[in-house]
Amino acid sequence: MSIIDIKFTINDFLLNQESLQNNNKYSCPICCEFIYKKSIYQCKSGHFACQGCWETSLKNKKECMICRIKVNLINDLSRCLVIEQFFSKEECFWCDKIVRLKSLQEHEYQWL
């Protein structure tokens, strides 16, 4: 019997990431990457983007990438906690317990 190196996690199977990624409301509007496990910031007008896009943009221009409102520093932005919290918890497939997403894989291994 040989050991096979698996390159997937339980989360890859439980979260239908393909359908989430195809939905624009779950993607950064700048880099179009899926915002799962990313810090999301928004300007005073409510336009959001991932932290990486804000940091890159603020090096070049001190404004929102969408509405051009003045933004000097990343500290001038607020975290978009609603979006972050949407992805922070998930129901366990095995026991229906709501678990923090970063702990879900470890939690579900106890059921295997």
N, C-alpha and C positions, 0 to 999 in steps of 0.2 A: 504494500500500500504506500502511495506517495502523497506528499503534502502539496497542495495547490495554493499558490499565493493569490488570495482574493483581493481585488482592488475596489470593492464596494463596501459600503457600510449599511447597516439596517436602515438608516434614514434615507438612503438612496432608493430603497424599495417602498418604504412607507409613505414618503412624501412624493406626490406625483410632480416632480420638479419640471418635467417637460411641459406639462400643461400650465404650470405656474410661470415658467419662463416665457411661454408664448403669449402670456397676458401682460400687456405693457404696464399695467398698474403695479406690477411686481418687479419692474426693471428700473434701473437708474435711467432717467431721461437723457443723460449726457453720454455715458459709456455703453448703455443698453445691457449692462450685466445684471444678472439676477441679484436682488438685494438681500437675499437670505444670508444671514451671518455678517452683515455689514452695518456700520454706524451710518445713520442717515441724518442729514442736517437740512434745515430749511431756512429760507430768507424770511424777512418780515412779511412778505406777500404770500408766503406759504409754498413757494416753489422748492422742491426737494431734490437732492442728489446725494450720492454716496460721498463719504468723507474724502476718498481719494480724488474724486473729481473736483470737489470744492478746493482742496489743497492745491491741486495743479492749477486751477483757474485763478485762485487768489495770488499766485506767484506772478501771473501775467497781468491780470486786470482786477481791480478792486471793486467788483460788481457781481450781481447775480447773473448767471449764465443765461437765464431765460428772460427776466424782466429788466435787467440792467440797473436795479436799485443798488445804491452804494453799500458795499460790504468791505470793510478794511481788513478784518481778521476773522478767522474761523470762530473766535469767541463772540463775534457779533451775531452769529447764527444760533438757532436753537435746535436741539435734537428733535427729531421727528419720532417721538416715542410711540405714537399710535402704530406706525408702520413697524417699528422695531418690536413692539410687544406682540403684534400679529404673528410674527415669526418666532417668538421666544418660547412658546409652549405648544405642545402637541399631545394628543391622546395616545396612550400606549395601546398598541394593537392587541396585546394579550390580556391586559387587566382593566382597560378603560380608564386608568388613572391619568390625570393631566400632569405631565412632566416637563420640566424645562428642556428645551430642545437640545441644548448642549449636553444634557445628562441622559437623553432618551436612549441612545445606543447602549450605554452601560446598563441602564435599567432593564432594557429588553433582553440583554444577554442572560439574565437570570431565568428567563422563561424558556430558553433554548436547551 
